[in-house]
Amino acid sequence: MSASLNATPSGERVHIGFFGRRNAGKSSLVNAVTGQDLSVVSDIKGTTTDPVRKAMELLPLGPVLIIDTPGFDDSGALGALRVQKAREVLRESDIAVLVADATAGLTPADQELLAIFKERQTPHIIAYNKSDLVHNVRPEDENSIVVSAQTGEQIGALKELLARLTLQRPERKLLQDLVAPGDFVVLVTPIDSAAPKGRMILPQQQAIRDVLDAGAINVVVREHELAAALQRLGEA
């Protein structure tokens, strides 16, 4: 728990794929969520020609791999190749985000993507982008949200929704082969100053839950408290 989360292998990160039509604002939304200029943004359709991947720490989730995909409604021979690449990304995605243009609503291409998500049983979110241009779009369920990559509206809420969906998905246990009932487990848990007040990042939550599920006893300390904690445990 004390090692840098930046060293987390890609295979152990939550893979989040962003999908949608050309010019729905996928790349702009990816940049808004990550707080980085990860993807090239342009008014010209089809600017994203290959999937763009970025391993990073995304609060409140922790280590993730963000993937921006080419437009799913592309045409022609090159377009068919881009669509195929988007399908390949979906196979590696733990969570899919459908970025829909709020000014246009769900199009046939969006509906096709949703059908693929459901067929593959991939947990997914519908993010209606461009809320700054329209004001009558309402999310239809708890896994839909109206956002604006341009103004930043609801970007924090989208991150929280991604975190909730991540916790709901079937996941590998971090400590399942290491902990037995009745064990004392000391978790060294740095507190990120950028984390929301009162929150812990996802891997920390998972580790604590794994210990509890194993019937073991959690002792959670910050890194500068470890020596004192071990001494007290030795005295018990």
Salt bridges, closest charged atoms under 4 A:
ASP50 OD1 - LYS85 NZ 2.11
GLU57 OE2 - ARG13 NH2 3.54
ASP73 OD1 - ARG22 NE 3.34
ASP74 OD1 - ARG22 NH1 3.37
ASP74 OD2 - ARG82 NH1 2.58
GLU92 OE2 - ARG53 NH2 2.63
ASP94 OD2 - HIS15 ND1 3.78
ASP94 OD1 - ARG169 NH1 3.71
ASP101 OD2 - LYS130 NZ 3.13
ASP110 OD2 - ARG21 NE 3.98
GLU112 OE2 - ARG87 NH2 3.30
GLU160 OE2 - ARG199 NH1 3.08
ASP210 OD1 - LYS173 NZ 3.68
ASP213 OD2 - LYS173 NZ 3.04
ASP213 OD1 - ARG209 NE 2.77
GLU225 OE2 - ARG222 NH2 2.68
GLU225 OE2 - HIS224 NE2 3.88
